[in-house]
Amino acid sequence: MNHKFETDAIRTQIERSQFLEHSSPMYLTSSFVFEDAEDMRASFAEEKERNIYSRYSNPNSSELIEKVCQMEGAEDGFAFATGMAAVFSTFAALLNSGDHILSARSIFGSTHSLFTNFFPKWNIDHSYFQIDALDKVEGMITPKTKIIYAESPTNPGVDILDLEVLGEIARKNGLILVVDNCFASPYLQQPIKFGADLVIHSGTKLMDGQGRVLAGITVGRKDLIETIYRFSRITGPALSPFNAWVLSKSLETLAVRVDRHCENALKVAEFLEGHEKINWVRYPFLKSHPKYDIAQKQMKAGGCVVAFEVKGGIEAGQKFFNAIRLLSLSANLGDSRSIITHPASTTHSKLSSEERSTVGITDGMVRVSVGLEHVDDIIGDIAQALK
């Protein structure tokens, strides 16, 4: 029987034990025992599917993976200790020396550092394409290109890429399309529908939604996940059973939480758009967003992140941040608590000023992850700080 998104998020769970738990129990064990010598031999020979060691698999991580696969329309997945562990392991498992990544220029700062500071040591190269020039992407493909990578919405500028266009390019050229879907969550967007082969999430963000645990997950094509699993089984970036249990419970409320995040964020964006002390505002479901039509096609709603620029440069921006009273000054997002961040000095500070300028990160840019507080209080705090 086919159920709706919200039902699968709640009702998908591991088999009950002899205690017939209503809620899935935690399996806080590093290893599992075997019935006899033949059972142990057959298990390690992978002649049967069973849990051996929690670095390989655990009932709690298996439940989480199954839920996210259902949400994303994916065949299989693997859960990681952090979102960046998912990003690194996905690339490291699939790429060989000499391979080339073709990536959107607007990506998370740590991913950029991975491409520029570490992959070159292993002779893995990359090129960046502008998010507003997808018509030039195909011309940038080389014989060594293996992966096309993108975030949508992007971090921190909340730009939108046409995933269907990227999917067609990847399919035509026999490339793997990897999409970071963290800002949208699987509730708002399913990149596999538009041609993505793999989807990555930082479970630390909207999936957890309450700033409690670190986690990452990659889901998608079974053959690609098998390669990622083999790499990760050996290198050990697996998610802990406890964090997997927390995330699986969190997914039960993902839909209702994200609905409120989006409702609040749109109201905050509308308030900022008409404010005399703001240069510009960017939110996917604002009609003024340059990719509004594409966002409408790809996403159910606009997400929790609003980007804007305060007039007056760095000095005005510092006064604004220092005047905030309710919102948290933090680098996280997707939390029940509203969070305000200055990307140029925090999440993207490792980029040069020229690199930040290229992707639209100005010194005065502010990123707000709009939380679940009453929207009047969120707007009230921003308004008094702007004064």
C-alpha positions as a printed Julia matrix, in Angstrom:
387×3 Matrix{Float64}:
  0.0     0.0     0.0
  1.35    3.41   -0.99
  1.26    5.95    1.81
  1.81    9.69    1.84
  5.12   11.29    2.86
  4.02   12.1     6.4
  2.72    8.56    7.03
  5.91    6.86    5.83
  7.98    9.21    8.0
  6.11    8.01   11.07
  5.29    4.39   10.28
  8.55    3.17    8.73
 10.49    1.39   11.47
 12.65   -1.62   12.22
 11.01   -4.84   13.33
  9.8    -4.89   16.9
 11.7    -7.02   19.4
 10.1    -9.55   21.72
  9.0    -6.59   23.86
  6.74   -5.26   21.06
  7.79   -1.63   21.38
  5.5     1.0    19.9
  8.45    3.33   19.32
 11.68    1.98   17.82
 14.23    1.04   20.51
 17.86    2.17   20.53
 20.5    -0.41   19.64
 23.51    1.02   21.46
 25.88   -1.8    20.63
 29.16   -1.81   18.77
 28.84   -5.41   17.59
 26.41   -8.32   17.2
 26.71  -12.01   18.14
 26.31  -15.11   16.0
 24.42  -18.35   16.55
 27.35  -20.61   15.65
 30.55  -20.81   13.61
 28.69  -21.31   10.32
 26.44  -18.31   10.96
 29.51  -16.17   11.65
 31.35  -17.43    8.54
 28.34  -16.89    6.27
 27.74  -13.43    7.68
 31.3   -12.24    7.05
 31.19  -13.85    3.6
 28.04  -11.76    2.97
 26.03  -14.83    2.07
 23.27  -13.45    4.28
 22.13   -9.95    5.21
 22.58   -9.31    8.9
 24.2    -6.86   11.3
 27.83   -7.64   12.12
 29.37   -4.43   13.44
 27.83   -0.99   13.84
 30.51    0.59   11.63
 28.94   -1.45    8.81
 25.26   -1.31    9.77
 22.97   -1.03   12.77
 19.17   -1.37   13.07
 18.82    2.33   13.95
 20.87    3.59   11.0
 19.07    1.11    8.72
 15.71    2.54    9.78
 16.92    6.09    9.13
 18.3     5.17    5.71
 15.06    3.43    4.73
 13.02    6.48    5.69
 15.19    8.92    3.74
 15.23    6.6     0.72
 11.43    6.53    0.74
 11.3    10.32    1.06
 13.78   10.93   -1.76
 12.69    8.12   -4.06
 16.15    6.53   -3.75
 17.19    2.89   -4.06
 19.69    2.77   -1.2
 21.78    4.92    1.11
 24.42    5.19    3.82
 24.35    7.32    6.97
 27.4     9.29    8.13
 28.64   10.96   11.31
 28.35   14.46    9.77
 27.19   16.16    6.6
 30.78   16.82    5.5
 31.64   13.16    6.12
 28.87   12.36    3.64
 30.23   14.87    1.11
 33.84   13.71    1.42
 33.08    9.98    1.45
 30.77   10.23   -1.55
 33.46   11.89   -3.67
 36.35    9.85   -2.31
 34.55    6.58   -2.97
 33.57    7.4    -6.55
 36.61    9.33   -7.82
 40.02    8.09   -8.9
 43.28    9.95   -9.44
 42.96   12.02  -12.59
 39.19   12.47  -12.37
 37.48   15.84  -12.65
 34.54   17.4   -10.76
 32.37   20.01  -12.47
 30.72   21.95   -9.66
 28.45   24.94   -9.26
 30.49   27.84   -7.91
 28.0    28.56   -5.1
 28.7    25.79   -2.59
 29.32   25.44    1.14
 32.7    26.8     2.25
 33.98   23.46    3.6
 33.12   21.73    0.32
 35.05   24.42   -1.54
 38.03   23.82    0.77
 37.78   20.09    0.08
 37.95   20.71   -3.67
 40.76   23.26   -3.55
 42.96   22.2    -0.61
 42.72   18.43   -0.35
 41.58   16.75   -3.58
 44.51   18.2    -5.57
 46.82   16.09   -3.35
 45.2    13.03   -4.94
 45.24   14.5    -8.46
 41.49   15.13   -8.45
 40.69   18.35  -10.27
 37.63   20.6   -10.33
 36.1    23.43  -12.33
 33.33   25.81  -11.32
 30.39   26.89  -13.45
 28.31   29.97  -12.75
 24.82   29.17  -11.53
 23.34   31.67  -13.98
 25.15   30.12  -16.95
 23.91   26.54  -17.14
 24.01   26.82  -20.94
 27.81   26.81  -20.66
 28.06   23.73  -18.43
 28.21   21.17  -21.2
 31.09   23.02  -22.85
 33.1    22.71  -19.62
 32.91   18.91  -19.53
 36.28   17.23  -20.17
 37.14   13.58  -20.94
 38.11   13.28  -17.25
 34.88   14.72  -15.84
 33.01   12.17  -13.74
 30.69   14.14  -11.43
 28.51   17.23  -11.72
 27.84   18.7    -8.28
 25.41   21.37   -7.1
 23.46   22.72   -4.16
 19.94   24.06   -4.61
 19.0    26.25   -2.83
 22.59   27.38   -2.43
 24.42   28.24    0.78
 24.31   31.06    1.79
 22.81   33.09   -1.07
 19.64   30.99   -1.5
 20.06   30.88   -5.27
 18.24   28.23   -7.29
 19.65   25.93   -9.97
 17.48   24.19  -12.55
 18.02   20.56  -11.54
 16.2    19.24  -14.58
 18.7    20.98  -16.89
 21.64   19.56  -14.92
 20.02   16.12  -14.95
 19.7    16.18  -18.73
 23.34   17.27  -19.14
 24.57   14.51  -16.8
 22.47   11.83  -18.51
 23.52   12.92  -22.01
 27.22   12.82  -21.11
 27.19    9.72  -18.89
 28.09   11.66  -15.74
 26.98   11.31  -12.12
 24.83   14.18  -10.86
 25.21   14.74   -7.1
 22.91   17.27   -5.41
 23.19   18.66   -1.89
 19.54   18.92   -0.83
 20.2    20.15    2.7
 18.47   23.55    2.43
 15.27   22.05    1.06
 15.0    18.74    2.93
 13.34   15.77    1.19
  9.96   17.18    2.2
 10.3    20.22   -0.06
 12.35   18.79   -2.93
 13.35   15.42   -4.38
 16.27   15.96   -6.81
 16.12   12.35   -8.08
 12.86   13.27   -9.83
 14.85   15.8   -11.87
 17.74   13.51  -12.78
 20.05   13.41   -9.75
 21.88   10.12   -9.22
 22.82   10.85   -5.61
 21.39   13.21   -2.98
 23.35   14.37    0.07
 21.98   15.81    3.31
 23.46   17.27    6.44
 21.07   15.67    8.91
 22.34   18.22   11.43
 20.05   20.8     9.84
 16.31   20.46    9.12
 16.29   16.68    9.51
 17.16   16.94   13.2
 15.63   20.37   13.45
 16.55   21.03   17.06
 20.32   21.44   17.04
 21.02   18.24   18.95
 23.1    15.88   16.83
 25.53   15.82   13.91
 24.72   13.56   10.97
 24.91   13.16    7.21
 23.39   10.84    4.65
 23.81   10.01    0.97
 21.02    8.23   -0.93
 20.48    7.35   -4.57
 21.37    4.72   -7.15
 22.05    1.31   -5.63
 25.23    0.65   -7.64
 26.76    3.96   -6.57
 25.74    3.5    -2.95
 27.35    0.06   -2.97
 30.68    1.7    -3.86
 30.18    4.37   -1.18
 29.25    1.7     1.36
 32.4    -0.35    0.62
 34.58    2.73    1.06
 32.81    3.85    4.24
 32.77    0.38    5.78
 36.58    0.44    5.68
 37.22    4.12    6.48
 34.7     4.34    9.31
 32.67    7.59    9.0
 29.44    5.82   10.03
 26.67    7.5    12.01
 26.32    6.46   15.65
 23.23    4.36   16.55
 22.07    6.97   19.07
 22.2     9.84   16.57
 20.46    7.64   13.99
 17.66    6.98   16.49
 17.33   10.7    17.26
 17.14   11.57   13.56
 14.64    8.85   12.75
 12.35   10.2    15.47
 12.93   13.74   14.21
 11.79   12.78   10.71
  8.37   11.93   12.14
  7.77   15.66   12.59
  9.72   16.92    9.56
  6.65   17.86    7.52
  4.88   19.86   10.22
  8.1    21.59   11.27
  9.14   22.55    7.75
  5.65   23.82    6.94
  5.99   26.3     9.84
  9.6    27.16    8.94
  8.49   28.07    5.41
  5.44   30.01    6.56
  7.55   32.08    8.96
 10.43   32.56    6.5
  8.17   33.93    3.77
  6.71   36.5     6.19
 10.21   37.53    7.32
 11.31   37.89    3.69
  8.26   39.99    2.84
  8.96   42.25    5.83
 12.59   42.73    4.85
 11.78   43.35    1.18
  9.96   46.53    2.06
 12.43   47.84    4.66
 14.31   51.06    3.97
 17.55   49.81    5.53
 17.81   46.68    3.36
 19.51   46.68   -0.06
 18.1    43.38   -1.26
 16.37   40.21   -0.05
 16.58   36.71   -1.5
 14.08   33.94   -0.73
 13.02   31.28   -3.28
  9.27   31.87   -2.92
  9.46   35.67   -3.1
  8.22   36.68   -6.56
 11.21   39.02   -6.82
 13.63   36.06   -6.68
 15.27   35.74  -10.12
 14.62   31.98  -10.17
 11.13   32.12   -8.67
  9.58   30.07  -11.5
 12.19   27.32  -11.2
 11.75   27.23   -7.42
  8.01   26.81   -7.94
  8.68   23.89  -10.3
 11.17   22.09   -8.04
 10.09   22.9    -4.51
  6.94   22.58   -2.44
  7.81   25.76   -0.5
 10.78   28.09   -0.07
 12.6    26.62    2.91
 13.79   28.22    6.14
 16.69   30.42    4.96
 16.43   34.09    4.0
 19.44   36.06    2.75
 19.61   39.86    2.74
 22.05   42.78    2.8
 22.0    45.59    5.34
 22.72   49.07    3.97
 25.85   50.77    5.31
 28.48   48.05    4.83
 30.46   46.31    7.56
 29.92   48.93   10.27
 26.14   48.9     9.86
 26.19   45.11    9.72
 28.13   44.86   12.99
 25.7    47.24   14.7
 22.82   45.14   13.44
 24.3    41.89   14.75
 25.19   43.41   18.11
 21.63   44.71   18.49
 20.0    41.3    18.02
 18.37   40.12   21.25
 16.18   37.07   20.5
 17.74   35.36   17.49
 20.82   33.22   18.08
 24.18   34.23   16.63
 25.31   30.82   15.43
 26.57   29.02   12.33
 23.9    26.3    12.22
 20.58   26.37   10.35
 17.31   24.46   10.2
 16.91   24.69   13.98
 13.67   25.32   15.89
 15.45   28.45   17.14
 15.95   31.25   14.64
 19.63   31.75   13.84
 21.42   34.7    12.28
 24.82   34.37   10.61
 27.36   36.62    8.88
 28.7    34.29    6.12
 31.68   36.46    5.12
 33.24   36.19    8.59
 32.03   32.7     9.54
 30.81   29.89    7.25
 32.58   31.27    4.14
 35.5    33.07    5.8
 38.0    30.61    4.27
 37.14   31.96    0.82
 39.06   34.97   -0.42
 37.17   38.24   -0.81
 37.31   37.73   -4.58
 35.87   34.22   -4.3
 33.09   35.47   -2.04
 32.31   38.29   -4.43
 32.07   35.84   -7.34
 29.28   33.91   -5.6
 27.48   37.02   -4.35
 28.59   36.92   -0.71
 29.01   40.59    0.18
 30.45   41.93    3.43
 26.97   43.04    4.42
 25.17   39.8     3.62
 23.14   38.29    6.45
 21.74   34.75    6.49
 18.75   34.09    8.7
 17.57   30.57    9.39
 13.99   31.29   10.38
 12.85   29.1    13.26
  9.59   28.08   14.89
  9.12   30.96   17.31
  6.08   33.16   16.74
  6.79   35.07   13.55
  5.85   38.4    15.16
  8.65   37.95   17.69
 11.17   37.0    14.99
 10.29   40.04   12.89
 10.18   42.25   15.99
 13.76   41.37   16.92
 15.03   42.01   13.39
 13.1    45.29   13.24
 14.5    46.65   16.52
 18.03   45.65   15.5
 17.7    47.48   12.18
 16.86   50.67   14.09
